[in-house]
Amino acid sequence: MSENDGSGIKLVMGFIRPDKLGDVKQALAEAGAPSLTVTNVSGRGSQPAKKGQWRGEEYTVDLHEKVKIECVVADIPAEDVVDAIAEGANTGEKGDGKVFVLPVESARQIRTGKTGPDAV
């Protein structure tokens, strides 16, 4: 693959509440970005830790369950995907999540051998 195979390709990565996944998937489909990868993750951000008790012992939960969504886009603006994720995931509370956009250096579709934006 040549050095310019990835020009214009972006990876949009969002970390959201698990219960908002359906809303985000619908928003992405409406934005023209139906392809995505979803991974269950846990992490810590601005959402406060929760304290609890189990069998008389106090414990702290400071890693919260999240869903990581990844969309690789070339034919639609990454900002449209960012907006779709943000709108679908928003509850107005701490812990709604974050969205990041990264450049993709190159891409190759395994089955067809297509490269660059054509692989996406």
C-alpha positions as CSV (number, residue, x, y, z in Angstrom):
1,M,0.0,0.0,0.0
2,S,1.2,3.5,-0.8
3,E,1.7,6.2,1.8
4,N,-1.4,8.0,0.7
5,D,-3.8,5.1,0.9
6,G,-5.5,6.4,4.0
7,S,-6.0,10.0,3.0
8,G,-9.4,11.1,4.2
9,I,-10.1,8.0,6.4
10,K,-10.9,8.7,10.0
11,L,-11.6,6.4,13.0
12,V,-14.3,7.8,15.2
13,M,-14.2,6.2,18.7
14,G,-16.8,6.7,21.3
15,F,-17.2,5.6,24.9
16,I,-20.8,5.6,26.0
17,R,-23.2,4.2,28.6
18,P,-24.3,0.6,27.7
19,D,-28.0,1.5,27.9
20,K,-27.6,4.2,25.2
21,L,-26.2,1.8,22.5
22,G,-29.6,1.4,20.8
23,D,-30.0,5.1,20.5
24,V,-26.5,5.6,19.2
25,K,-26.9,2.8,16.6
26,Q,-30.1,4.4,15.3
27,A,-28.5,7.8,15.2
28,L,-25.5,6.4,13.3
29,A,-27.8,4.7,10.7
30,E,-29.7,7.9,10.2
31,A,-26.3,9.7,9.7
32,G,-25.3,7.2,7.0
33,A,-22.8,5.3,9.1
34,P,-24.4,2.0,9.8
35,S,-21.1,0.0,10.1
36,L,-19.6,-0.1,13.5
37,T,-17.6,-2.3,16.0
38,V,-18.8,-2.5,19.6
39,T,-16.7,-3.6,22.6
40,N,-17.7,-3.8,26.2
41,V,-15.1,-2.0,28.3
42,S,-14.7,-0.5,31.8
43,G,-13.0,2.8,32.7
44,R,-12.9,5.9,34.8
45,G,-13.5,9.5,33.9
46,S,-15.4,12.3,35.6
47,Q,-18.2,10.0,36.8
48,P,-17.9,9.6,40.6
49,A,-16.9,6.3,42.2
50,K,-19.7,4.4,43.9
51,K,-19.5,2.9,47.3
52,G,-21.3,-0.2,48.4
53,Q,-21.4,-2.9,51.0
54,W,-21.3,-6.7,50.5
55,R,-21.3,-9.2,53.4
56,G,-20.5,-6.4,55.8
57,E,-17.4,-5.2,53.8
58,E,-17.4,-1.8,52.2
59,Y,-16.1,-1.6,48.6
60,T,-15.6,1.1,46.0
61,V,-16.5,0.8,42.3
62,D,-14.4,3.3,40.5
63,L,-14.3,1.5,37.1
64,H,-17.7,1.9,35.3
65,E,-19.1,-0.3,32.6
66,K,-19.0,1.4,29.2
67,V,-19.4,0.5,25.5
68,K,-16.7,1.4,23.0
69,I,-18.0,2.2,19.5
70,E,-15.6,2.4,16.6
71,C,-16.6,3.7,13.1
72,V,-14.1,4.0,10.3
73,V,-15.4,6.5,7.8
74,A,-14.2,7.9,4.4
75,D,-17.3,8.8,2.5
76,I,-19.1,10.8,5.2
77,P,-17.7,13.6,7.4
78,A,-16.3,12.3,10.7
79,E,-18.0,15.3,12.4
80,D,-21.4,13.9,11.3
81,V,-20.5,10.6,13.1
82,V,-19.3,12.5,16.2
83,D,-22.6,14.4,16.3
84,A,-24.7,11.2,15.9
85,I,-22.8,9.5,18.7
86,A,-23.0,12.6,21.0
87,E,-26.7,13.1,20.3
88,G,-27.6,9.4,20.8
89,A,-25.6,9.0,24.0
90,N,-26.5,12.3,25.7
91,T,-28.4,12.1,29.0
92,G,-27.0,15.4,30.4
93,E,-25.4,13.5,33.4
94,K,-21.8,12.9,34.3
95,G,-20.6,9.7,32.7
96,D,-22.3,10.2,29.3
97,G,-18.9,9.5,27.6
98,K,-16.5,10.9,25.2
99,V,-15.8,10.8,21.4
100,F,-12.4,10.9,19.7
101,V,-11.4,11.2,16.1
102,L,-8.1,9.7,14.8
103,P,-6.6,9.7,11.4
104,V,-6.3,6.3,9.7
105,E,-2.9,5.8,8.0
106,S,-4.1,3.1,5.6
107,A,-6.9,0.5,5.1
108,R,-7.2,-2.8,3.2
109,Q,-10.3,-4.9,2.7
110,I,-9.2,-8.5,3.1
111,R,-11.6,-10.2,0.8
112,T,-11.3,-7.8,-2.2
113,G,-7.8,-6.4,-1.7
114,K,-9.2,-2.9,-2.1
115,T,-7.1,-0.2,-0.3
116,G,-7.6,3.3,0.9
117,P,-11.1,4.9,1.0
118,D,-12.3,2.1,-1.3
119,A,-11.6,-0.4,1.5
120,V,-13.9,1.4,3.9
